[in-house]
Amino acid sequence: MPHETVNNLRFFYSEEGKGVPLVFLHGFSLDHRMWQPQQEYFSQHYRVICPDARGHGKSDTPLTGYSRAHRVQDLEELVDKLGLERFHLVGLSMGGATAIGHALAHPERLRSCTLISSGAAGYEVSMKFSRLDDVAQRQGVTVALEKWKNWTLSWYKEDRRDLRDLLDRIMSEYSGSIWRDPMRGQYPPEDDLSAVNRISVPTAIFAGRLDKVFAGLANLLHERIPASRLYVYPATGHMVNLEKPDQFNNDVAAFLAEVG
């Protein structure tokens, strides 16, 4: 299985296809497996790379180092190790926040940036999520992870049992590293919404209309990122790429072809 050592940590990544590099960044408590429909589709024309973030999937789980700044640095060193001079970057939720950070810090490396149900540094998305810190400290990481799964998976009913089972399987293997980090809550603050107007690379923003937490942020990002494009899918929640894979793949493919 492919690994690269970055910042003295071993990072797992999956890779398929050849051509212009296309990097996918997963969401919190998930890993590279959430991108399976995209790997199969885009690897026909691109070199598709899906890394596991630190503390997730098959990558190493250090005691600390779980800020957005760490993820951006990890990504920059990983793409250097893989020899990617310029690449398309796609990120969902936590991965979207990482993509924003990379677009701000290293715009010269990106051909485009695609944000899906994106988070953003400095944007408070959920009181439920912040309460999980207390749960983890008082009742343990296992209890916090179960509550997180119950909250996030309740959206997927019996008609999406396949999707629920996939996410449940991935989340059940999450290390809970963010809740164990002794530096949790002490990292220097960042404020993306005051900075994203500096993003200069072609940017596409995707959101599900039924995603009550992130749809509003998608609109804010679209307003503030110059010449960005906004795609809002009706009857869709947070996991846009898995809930509407065919429509999503087609829209992203058209965007990538247009921006070159």
N, C-alpha and C positions, 0 to 999 in steps of 0.2 A: 504494500500500500504506500502511495507517495507521501513523504513527509519532507519538510525543510526545517532547518534549525534557524530560528529568528529570535533575537534578544535572549539567547540561551534557553529557548523553549522549542520543543518540536511541534510544528503545526502540520496537521493533516489537510490535504486538499484532494478533491477528485478532479480529473481532467479528461476531456473528450474532445475530439475533432481537431481540425487544423485551420489556420487562417488568422485573421485579426483577433487578438485576445478579447474575451468577454468575461468579466469577473463578476460573480454573484455573491453577495454578502447576506447571510441568513439573519433571522430575527432572534430575539432573546429567548433562551432556553431551547432553541432549535439547533439544527446543524445542516450540513450540505444536502441531506436527503430531502429537504423541503423543495429543492429545485429540480427534482427528477423530470417533470414535464418539460422544463426549459432545457435541461441538458440534452434530452432526446431530440428536441426540436432544433435548437440553435447549433448543436455540434455538427449539423450537416454543412454549415457555412462558416462557423467560427471556431476558434480554440476556446472552449468553455472551461473555466476554472472556478471551482466552488470550494473555498477554504472554510474550515471550522475555526471560529474565533477561539481565543484562549479561554479555557474553562468549559468549552463546549465540544460535543462530539468526541472525536478521536485526538484532539489536540491536548497539549499538556495543561494541567490545572495548577497554576502557582497559587501561593497563599494570598498574594495581593497583586495589584496592577490592573484593576478593572474599570479604569476611567475611559472616556471616549478618546482622550489623547493617546492612551496606550494602544487602543485599537487602530487608530490612524497610523501610528508609528509601526505597529506590527504589519499592517497592510503594505506600507511603503517599502519596508525591508523585504517582505515576502515577494512582492512583484519584482524587486531588484534581483532576488535569488533566482526567480523564474525567467529572468531576461526579458521582461515586458517593458519596452520603452514607452509605448503609448497604448492605451486600452480603453474599451468601454466598461463602465462601472455601473452595476445595478445593485441596489440594496433595499431590503424590506425592514421596516420598523427600526430596531436597533441597528441593523445593517444600513438603513437609510441615513441614520444619524452619522454613522461612520463615513458613508459616502459624502455627506455634506462636509464633514471635517476634512476629508481628503481633497475635495474640490476647492476648498478654501486654501489649504496648505500647499497643494501640488497641482495646480490647474494645468501645468505644462505636460503632465503625464496622461491627461484624460482626453479621449476623443468625444465622450459624452458621459452624462450622468443621468441615471434613471432612478427615481425615488418612489417607493411603493409603501403606502400606509406608513410614511416615514415618521420617525421621531426626530427630535432636534435638541441639541444641547441647550439647557436653560429653559426648556418648555415643560411645564408640569403637566403630565398627561393623565395621571390617575391617582386619586387618594388611596384606592385599593392597593395599588402597587407599593406606595410608600408605607402602608400599614404592614406589609409583608416583612419589612425589616424588624418590626417589633415582634411579629409572630416567630420569625427565625431565631431571635435572641431569647425569647421566653419559652418557646415550645420546641424549637429545633428546626433545622433546615428541611427535614423530611415533611413536617407538618406544613411549612410554608410552601413547599413545592406542590403538595396536594391541594392546598387552597388555590394556588396559582392555576393549576390544571383545571380545577372545578370552575373557576371564573372564566377562563379563556375557552374551554371546550364546550361550555353550555350552549354556545351559539349553534353548534353542529348537531342537528337532530338525527333521527333515524334515516332520513332521506340522504344524509351525507355521512353515513356510518363509515365508509371507506376513508374519508378525509379525517374524521374524528379519530379513527383507529391509528392512522399514520402519525398524526400530531401527538396523540397520547403516547405512542411507542417512543417517539423522539424525546418528548418532554420527560418521560419517566427515566430516561438515561442521563438527564442533565445533572451536573455535579452540584448545583446550588452555590457555585463559587462566589457569586456576587454578594450573597448574604453572609459569607464567611470572611470576607475581606475586612481586615482591621482598619483599613483606611476608608471604608464606606462612609460617605457623607463629608469627607474631609479634603477631597480633591479640589483644586482651583476651579472656580465656576467658569463656564463658557456661555456665551449668549449668541446663538446662531441667528436669531431673527433680526438682530441689529447688524449682522455681517453678511447675510446671504445675498445682499444686493451686489456684492463683489464677485459672485460666481459668474465666470465668463464662458464656461463650456456649455454647449447645447444640453438643455435639461428637460426631461419629461417627468411629470408627476402623476402618479396613479393613486386612486383611493376608491374604496367602496362607499356608496352613499349611506349604507346602514352601519358603518363604522363610526359610532358616536364619539369616540375618543380622537381619532386621527383624521377624519374628513375635514374638520375645521382647520386643522393645522395644514393640510394640503392646500386649502385655499389661501392661507397666509403665505405659504412658501411660494405659491404661484404668483401672488401679488408682488412679492419682493425679489424674486429671482428674475433678472431681465430676460425677456423673450422665452420664458419657459412655457411649456405646453401642459395643459391639465386634462387628464382623462378621469372622469368620475363614472363608475359603473353602478347602475341601479341594481337593487336586490342583491347586493354584494357586501360582505363584511370585511374583516381585516386581511385575510389571506387571499388577496386578489389573484395571485398567480396560480393558486390551487383551486379556488372556487370557479374561476372563469379562465381556465388555461388556454383554450383555443383563441378566444378574443384577445387575451393578454399577449400571447405569443405573436399574433398577427399585428397587433398595434405596436409592440416593441420592435418587431422586425421592420415594419414600415418606417418607424422613427430612426432606427439605426441605418437603414439604407439611405434615408434622406440626408442624414448628417455625415455619412461616409465613414 
